[in-house]
Amino acid sequence: MITLEKINELCQLYDRKEVLIADDETMTWNQYQSRVEKGIVWMLKQNMISGDNTRALIISENTWKVFVLFSCLTTCKIPYSGIDYSMDDDKKMKVIKNSGAKIVFYSKKYMPVSKIIEKFPQVKFVDIDDIEFHKKLKLENFHRYHFNKQEISGFSFSSGTTGVPKCIYRKIAFDNVRLPQLTDLYGFNADDNFLVTMPFYHVSVIGWVKLTLVNGGRVILSDFTSAMDMVEKIHKYAVTTTLMTPPVLKKVVDRAELDQTLSKSLRFIMVGGKNFPTILKARAIKLFGPILNEYYGSSETGINTLADSYDMLKYPESSGKCMDGSFVVILNENMKPVRINEIGRIAINSYQNAAGYLDSDMSKVMVDGKEYIITADKGYINDEGYIFVVQRIIFGNQTTLNVFDLENKLRMIKYVDDLVILQEPNQKINITLAVQELSNLQLKLVDDMVRSLLNQYNLDFSTTYVSNIEYSMSGKVKYFNYKEENHG
C-alpha cells in the first residue's frame, strides 16, 4: 500500500475527498492520513518496529482497518502479506513458519486458535482492533524517525490450491516503474472509483488498489461472495474500474444479465488469475462494451501480458502480448526455445520477477543471457507475438493436450456452466462438469454430447457431474477436491 509520505502529498490535493468506502466506514484522505500516523505511533510505543528482519502476516477479511494497517507497515518498511484465512490450521502454521514473520495481525473473526499461538512463542500475535487508530498519541520527533530498510522488499504467497502456499520474496520493489506504466496505458485518475472484488491477501488486488490511490482515486470494498452486492455497489458508487477473476466476473455478468441493468460508469475491467473462458469474454464484451482487459502472469512474475477487448475479438483464446519490460519464451523438455506455434513450457523474464521462494527453490533458466522464471504453464506464441496458454501443470501432469481449448469447446454445450479438467498420474483425464438442475433425459443428452466431443480426442477419460465448481476466494480452482481419489 502507499506510504504516509505519499498520503501526505495526496492530502494536499484531496484532503476531504473520500478515499475508501466500506460497509461500516467511509474514510477521507484527511482521516486516512491521521489514522496511519496514529497506527505507526501506536506500533512504535508497543515496540513492534525494531530489528532489521521484522516481517508481518495479516489474517483478516477486507476492512478499513486492514487498509490502514497496510500503509502503516509500508511506511515502517516492514514486509507484509495477507494469508488465506480459509486455510486449515496446519497450513496456517506452515505458512507462518515458512514466512519467518515476527508479527501476526488478525481480526476477531479469524483469530488464530490456541495451538497456533502456542506453536510460535517467538511471534507476537496482535488483534487489529487493539491498534489505536483513533486515539491521540504523540511521539517526540516522530516525523524524523528513521525506519530500517529490510533485507527483502516484500513477500507474498502462491495460491496453494495444490498444496501449502509457497512464500515468494522480492529484493527490489517495482512500483516506481509499473505504476506510471499502467497509469499511462489505462488512464487511471482521481475520478476513478475502484471496486475491490478479491481478498487483500491476493497480491494482485493490492497492486491495482495502489494504482488507484497514487492517482487520487477512491476504493470501494465489496462482498465478493455476493453478485448482488457487487452489482449494487457498481451502480451506487459509480464504479469506473475493477479487477476480477473469471469466476467473479461470471457472477457479475450472470446477475447483470438477469437484472437487465447496465452501468454507464464502468470504463475498465481487468481480468486475470485464472484461464479466461472465451464464452465469458464474449458475454462480458456484449454486456459492457469494449472495456474488458486481460492479463497473464503470476505471483512470481507479476503482470506479463496484456490484451484488450479488440485482441480478445481477434484471438479469443490468447492472453495478449508482452507488456513493456516482460519477455516470454516457450521451452522444450531440454529447456531450449521452441519454434513459433509450438507448445512448450512458458518462462518469463521481467523487472517484476521475484528473487525466489523463502521456503524452497524456484525454477529458473538462463536464455540468451537473461534469467527466466519457469512457470507451471504450457503454451505457445503465434507469428504476431500473441501468447496462448493451453494448460496449467497440475500434480505433475505431462500431457501436451490443449486443455483450455477443450474446456472452451465443452462450455459451448448447453447447460454446461463450468468445468475442471485434471490429468491423473495414470494419464487418465478426469473431467468434472457443473451443470444446471436437469431432468435425467436432459443430463443424458448433455453427457452424450460431452462424450461425443471427447471421443474426438482419443482420450482415456471419466466424467463427473456436479452443481458447481469450487474455487478459492482468489479465484483458483480447488484442484485437490477434483483428484480421482477424492471423488465421491
C-alpha positions in Angstrom: 0.0 0.0 0.0 1.1 3.6 -0.2 3.3 5.3 2.5 2.5 8.1 4.9 4.8 10.3 2.9 2.7 9.7 -0.3 -0.5 10.1 1.7 0.7 13.5 3.0 1.4 14.5 -0.6 -2.0 13.5 -1.8 -3.8 15.1 1.1 -2.6 18.4 -0.1 -4.7 17.8 -3.2 -7.7 15.9 -2.0 -7.9 16.4 1.8 -11.7 15.8 2.5 -12.3 13.7 -0.6 -13.3 10.1 0.1 -10.5 7.6 -0.3 -12.2 4.4 1.0 -15.8 3.2 1.3 -16.6 0.1 3.4 -19.9 -1.1 4.7 -19.1 0.2 8.2 -16.9 3.2 7.4 -16.3 6.0 4.9 -12.9 7.5 5.1 -11.5 10.7 3.7 -7.9 11.3 2.7 -7.5 13.5 5.8 -8.8 10.7 8.1 -6.5 8.2 6.2 -3.5 10.3 6.9 -4.4 10.7 10.6 -5.1 7.0 11.2 -1.9 5.9 9.5 0.1 8.2 11.6 -1.6 7.1 14.8 -1.3 3.5 13.9 2.5 3.9 13.4 2.9 5.8 16.7 1.0 3.0 18.5 3.2 0.3 17.0 6.3 2.2 17.9 5.1 2.5 21.5 4.4 -1.2 21.5 8.0 -1.8 20.4 6.8 -3.7 17.3 9.1 -1.8 14.9 12.6 -2.9 15.7 15.2 -5.1 14.2 16.2 -5.5 10.5 14.3 -8.7 9.8 10.8 -8.0 11.0 8.0 -9.4 8.8 4.3 -9.4 9.3 1.3 -11.5 8.4 -2.3 -10.5 8.3 -5.1 -12.9 8.8 -8.3 -10.9 8.2 -11.2 -10.2 6.0 -11.1 -6.9 4.0 -11.8 -4.0 6.3 -10.9 -0.3 6.6 -8.5 -1.2 9.5 -6.6 -3.6 7.3 -6.4 -1.0 4.6 -4.9 1.5 7.1 -2.6 -1.2 8.6 -1.1 -1.9 5.2 0.0 1.7 4.9 1.4 1.7 8.5 3.6 -1.3 7.6 4.6 0.0 4.3 5.7 3.3 5.9 7.7 1.4 8.5 9.4 -0.7 5.8 8.0 -3.9 7.3 7.5 -6.5 4.5 4.0 -8.0 5.0 1.4 -10.2 3.4 -2.1 -11.4 4.0 -2.7 -15.1 4.1 -5.8 -17.1 3.1 -7.9 -17.1 6.2 -9.9 -20.1 5.0 -6.9 -22.4 5.1 -6.9 -25.2 7.7 -4.8 -24.6 10.8 -2.0 -27.0 9.8 -1.5 -24.9 6.6 -1.6 -21.7 8.5 1.2 -23.0 10.8 3.4 -24.0 7.9 2.8 -20.6 6.3 3.8 -18.7 9.5 6.9 -20.8 9.9 8.0 -20.5 6.2 7.5 -16.8 6.1 9.7 -16.1 9.1 7.2 -13.5 10.3 7.7 -12.0 13.7 4.2 -10.4 14.0 0.8 -11.8 13.0 -2.1 -9.3 12.9 -5.6 -10.9 13.0 -9.2 -9.9 13.1 -11.6 -11.2 15.7 -13.4 -13.2 13.1 -10.2 -15.1 12.2 -8.4 -15.2 15.5 -5.8 -18.0 15.4 -6.7 -21.0 17.6 -4.6 -21.5 20.8 -2.5 -24.3 19.2 -1.2 -21.9 16.6 -0.3 -19.2 19.1 1.4 -21.8 21.4 3.3 -23.2 18.4 5.1 -19.8 17.9 6.0 -18.3 21.2 8.6 -16.0 19.5 5.8 -14.5 17.3 3.7 -11.5 18.5 0.0 -12.0 17.8 -1.9 -8.8 17.6 -5.7 -8.2 17.4 -6.2 -5.5 14.8 -8.9 -4.0 16.9 -6.3 -3.2 19.6 -4.5 -0.8 17.3 -5.4 2.7 18.4 -6.2 4.3 15.1 -8.4 7.0 16.7 -6.6 7.7 20.0 -4.5 10.9 20.2 -0.9 9.5 20.5 2.2 11.6 20.4 5.8 10.6 19.9 8.6 13.1 20.1 10.4 13.6 16.8 8.0 11.1 15.1 8.4 12.8 11.7 12.2 12.4 11.8 12.0 8.7 12.9 14.2 6.5 10.6 12.8 3.1 9.6 15.3 0.5 8.7 15.3 -0.9 5.2 14.7 -4.7 5.3 16.7 -7.4 3.6 13.7 -8.1 1.4 11.4 -5.5 -0.2 8.3 -7.7 0.1 6.8 -11.1 0.1 3.6 -12.8 -0.9 2.2 -16.3 -1.4 1.3 -18.6 -4.2 -2.4 -19.7 -4.4 -1.8 -23.0 -2.5 -4.6 -24.8 -4.4 -2.4 -27.9 -4.9 -0.7 -27.8 -1.5 0.8 -25.4 1.0 1.2 -21.9 -0.4 4.8 -21.1 -1.3 6.4 -17.9 0.2 7.6 -15.7 -2.6 10.0 -12.8 -1.9 11.4 -9.9 -3.8 14.5 -7.8 -3.1 13.7 -4.9 -5.3 10.3 -3.1 -5.5 9.0 -2.4 -8.9 6.1 0.1 -8.2 8.1 3.1 -9.4 8.2 1.5 -12.9 4.9 -0.4 -13.1 2.5 2.2 -11.6 3.4 5.0 -14.1 3.4 2.4 -16.9 -0.2 1.3 -16.1 -1.4 4.8 -15.4 -0.3 5.9 -18.9 -1.7 2.8 -20.5 -5.1 2.8 -18.9 -5.6 6.5 -17.8 -6.2 5.9 -14.1 -7.0 9.3 -12.5 -8.6 11.0 -9.4 -12.1 10.5 -10.7 -11.8 6.7 -10.6 -13.8 4.6 -8.2 -12.2 1.1 -7.9 -14.2 -1.8 -6.7 -12.3 -4.5 -4.7 -13.7 -7.9 -5.6 -10.9 -10.1 -4.1 -9.4 -10.6 -0.7 -6.5 -8.4 0.2 -4.3 -11.4 0.8 -4.1 -11.8 -3.0 -1.1 -9.8 -4.2 -2.6 -8.7 -7.5 -5.5 -6.7 -5.9 -3.0 -4.7 -3.8 -1.3 -3.6 -6.9 -4.5 -2.3 -8.5 -5.6 -0.6 -5.3 -2.2 1.1 -5.1 -2.6 2.2 -8.7 -5.9 3.8 -7.8 -4.5 5.5 -4.7 -1.4 7.1 -6.2 -3.7 8.7 -8.8 -6.1 10.1 -6.1 -8.9 7.7 -6.8 -11.5 6.1 -4.5 -11.5 2.5 -3.3 -14.8 0.6 -2.6 -14.8 -2.7 -0.7 -17.4 -5.3 -1.7 -18.7 -8.6 -0.5 -17.2 -10.6 -3.4 -19.1 -13.7 -2.4 -22.3 -11.8 -3.4 -23.1 -10.9 -7.0 -25.9 -8.7 -5.9 -23.6 -6.7 -3.6 -21.1 -6.2 -6.3 -23.6 -5.1 -8.9 -25.4 -2.8 -6.5 -22.1 -1.1 -5.5 -21.1 -0.7 -9.1 -24.3 1.4 -9.5 -24.4 3.1 -6.1 -20.8 4.3 -6.2 -20.5 4.8 -10.0 -17.6 2.4 -10.1 -15.3 3.1 -13.0 -12.6 0.4 -12.6 -12.2 -3.0 -11.2 -10.1 -6.2 -11.1 -11.9 -9.5 -11.3 -11.1 -13.2 -11.6 -13.1 -15.1 -14.2 -15.4 -16.8 -11.6 -16.2 -13.4 -10.1 -16.8 -11.8 -13.5 -19.2 -14.6 -14.3 -21.2 -14.0 -11.2 -21.4 -10.3 -12.1 -22.3 -11.0 -15.7 -25.0 -13.5 -14.7 -26.5 -11.0 -12.3 -26.4 -8.1 -14.6 -28.0 -10.1 -17.4 -30.7 -11.3 -15.0 -31.4 -7.8 -13.7 -31.0 -6.3 -17.2 -29.1 -3.5 -15.7 -26.0 -1.9 -17.2 -23.6 0.5 -15.5 -22.7 3.5 -17.6 -19.9 4.4 -15.2 -17.7 1.3 -15.8 -14.8 2.1 -18.2 -12.2 -0.5 -17.3 -12.4 -4.2 -16.2 -9.2 -6.2 -15.8 -9.5 -9.9 -15.6 -6.8 -12.4 -14.5 -5.7 -15.0 -12.1 -7.2 -18.0 -14.0 -7.9 -19.2 -17.5 -10.4 -16.8 -19.0 -13.1 -18.8 -20.9 -13.8 -17.4 -24.4 -17.6 -17.7 -24.0 -17.4 -15.4 -20.9 -15.2 -12.9 -22.8 -17.9 -12.7 -25.5 -20.7 -12.3 -22.9 -18.9 -9.6 -21.0 -18.0 -7.6 -24.1 -21.6 -7.8 -25.3 -22.8 -6.6 -21.9 -20.3 -3.9 -21.0 -18.8 -3.0 -24.4 -15.1 -2.9 -25.3 -13.9 -2.1 -21.7 -12.7 -5.7 -21.0 -8.9 -6.3 -20.5 -7.0 -9.4 -19.6 -3.6 -10.0 -18.1 -1.4 -13.1 -17.8 1.2 -13.5 -15.1 1.7 -15.0 -11.7 2.5 -14.1 -8.1 6.1 -14.9 -9.0 6.3 -12.9 -12.2 3.8 -10.0 -11.9 1.7 -8.8 -14.9 3.4 -10.0 -18.0 1.0 -10.0 -21.0 -2.0 -7.7 -21.7 -4.9 -8.0 -24.0 -7.8 -5.5 -24.6 -11.2 -6.3 -26.0 -10.1 -6.0 -29.6 -7.4 -8.5 -29.0 -10.0 -10.8 -27.5 -12.2 -10.5 -30.6 -9.2 -11.2 -32.8 -7.8 -14.1 -30.9 -10.3 -15.2 -28.2 -8.0 -17.8 -26.7 -5.0 -15.6 -26.4 -3.8 -13.7 -23.3 -2.4 -10.9 -25.4 1.1 -9.7 -26.0 4.0 -9.0 -23.6 3.8 -5.7 -21.8 6.9 -3.5 -21.8 9.6 -4.9 -19.6 8.4 -8.5 -19.7 9.6 -11.2 -22.1 8.1 -14.7 -22.7 9.9 -17.7 -24.1 8.5 -21.2 -24.8 10.8 -24.0 -23.9 11.0 -27.7 -24.7 11.9 -30.5 -22.3 15.6 -29.7 -22.6 14.8 -26.0 -21.6 15.6 -24.8 -25.1 13.3 -22.3 -27.0 10.9 -23.9 -29.5 9.6 -22.7 -32.8 6.6 -20.3 -33.4 3.2 -22.0 -32.7 4.9 -24.9 -30.9 3.6 -25.8 -27.5 6.1 -25.9 -24.6 6.8 -24.6 -21.1 6.2 -20.9 -20.5 9.1 -19.0 -19.0 9.2 -15.3 -18.1 11.8 -12.6 -17.7 10.6 -9.3 -16.2 11.6 -6.5 -13.9 8.7 -7.7 -11.8 10.2 -11.2 -11.2 10.6 -12.5 -7.7 14.0 -13.3 -6.3 12.9 -16.7 -5.1 10.9 -18.6 -2.5 11.7 -18.3 1.2 10.9 -22.0 1.8 12.1 -23.8 -1.4 14.0 -23.4 -4.7 12.4 -21.5 -7.6 12.8 -23.0 -11.1 14.8 -20.7 -13.3 16.7 -20.9 -16.6 19.2 -18.7 -18.5 18.2 -17.9 -22.1 20.3 -15.6 -24.2 22.0 -14.2 -21.1 18.7 -13.4 -19.3 17.3 -15.2 -16.3 13.7 -16.5 -16.8 11.4 -18.0 -14.2 9.9 -21.3 -15.4 6.1 -21.1 -14.8 3.7 -24.0 -14.2 2.0 -23.3 -17.5 2.3 -24.6 -21.1 1.5 -22.5 -24.2 2.7 -21.2 -27.5 3.4 -17.9 -29.2 2.0 -17.2 -32.7 3.7 -15.3 -35.5 2.2 -12.0 -34.4 3.6 -12.3 -30.9 0.3 -13.3 -29.2 0.7 -15.7 -26.2 -1.7 -18.6 -25.9 -1.8 -20.5 -22.6 -3.0 -24.1 -23.2 -2.9 -25.7 -19.8 -1.6 -25.5 -16.2 0.7 -28.3 -15.0 -1.2 -29.8 -12.1 0.2 -32.6 -9.9 3.0 -33.1 -12.4 0.8 -34.0 -15.5 2.9 -34.1 -18.7 0.3 -34.1 -21.5 0.6 -31.6 -24.3 -3.2 -31.5 -24.7 -4.6 -28.0 -25.2 -6.8 -28.3 -22.1 -8.1 -24.7 -22.2 -9.3 -25.1 -25.8 -11.1 -28.3 -24.8 -12.7 -26.5 -21.9 -13.9 -23.7 -24.2 -15.5 -26.3 -26.5 -17.2 -28.1 -23.6 -18.6 -24.8 -22.3 -20.4 -24.3 -25.6 -22.6 -27.3 -24.8 -26.0 -26.1 -23.5 -26.5 -26.4 -19.7 -22.7 -26.7 -19.0 -21.9 -23.8 -16.7 -18.4 -24.6 -15.7 -15.8 -27.4 -15.6 -12.4 -28.6 -14.4 -10.1 -30.9 -16.4 -7.5 -32.7 -14.4 -5.0 -35.3 -15.6 -4.3 -38.1 -13.2 -0.8 -39.7 -12.8 -2.0 -42.7 -14.9 -2.7 -40.2 -17.8 -6.5 -40.6 -17.4 -8.3 -37.3 -17.9 -10.8 -36.6 -15.2 -13.5 -34.1 -16.2 -15.8 -32.6 -13.7 -18.7 -30.6 -15.2 -21.0 -28.2 -13.4 -24.5 -28.3 -14.9 -27.8 -26.7 -14.2 -30.5 -28.7 -12.5 -31.6 -31.1 -15.2 -34.0 -34.0 -15.8 -32.5 -37.4 -16.3 -33.2 -37.1 -20.0 -31.6 -33.7 -20.3 -28.5 -34.9 -18.4 -28.2 -37.9 -20.7 -28.3 -35.7 -23.7 -25.6 -33.4 -22.2 -23.5 -36.5 -21.4 -23.9 -37.8 -24.9 -22.7 -34.5 -26.4 -19.8 -34.4 -23.9 -18.7 -37.9 -24.8 -19.1 -37.3 -28.5 -16.7 -34.3 -28.3 -14.2 -36.1 -26.0 -14.1 -39.2 -28.2 -12.6 -37.0 -31.0 -9.5 -36.5 -28.8 -8.9 -40.3 -28.3 -8.6 -39.8 -24.6 -9.0 -42.1 -21.7 -11.4 -40.0 -19.7 -14.1 -40.1 -17.0 -16.8 -37.5 -16.4 -18.5 -36.4 -13.2 -21.4 -34.0 -12.9 -21.8 -31.6 -10.0 -23.9 -28.5 -9.3 -20.9 -26.1 -9.1 -17.1 -25.9 -9.3 -15.3 -25.0 -6.1 -12.9 -22.0 -6.1 -10.7 -20.4 -3.6 -11.5 -16.8 -2.8 -8.7 -15.7 -5.0 -10.4 -17.4 -8.0 -8.3 -20.5 -8.2 -9.9 -24.0 -8.7 -9.5 -26.1 -5.6 -7.8 -28.9 -7.5 -7.4 -31.3 -4.6 -11.1 -31.6 -4.5 -11.2 -33.0 -8.0 -8.4 -35.6 -7.8 -9.8 -39.0 -8.6 -9.2 -40.5 -5.1 -11.2 -37.6 -3.6 -14.3 -38.0 -5.8 -17.5 -39.1 -4.2 
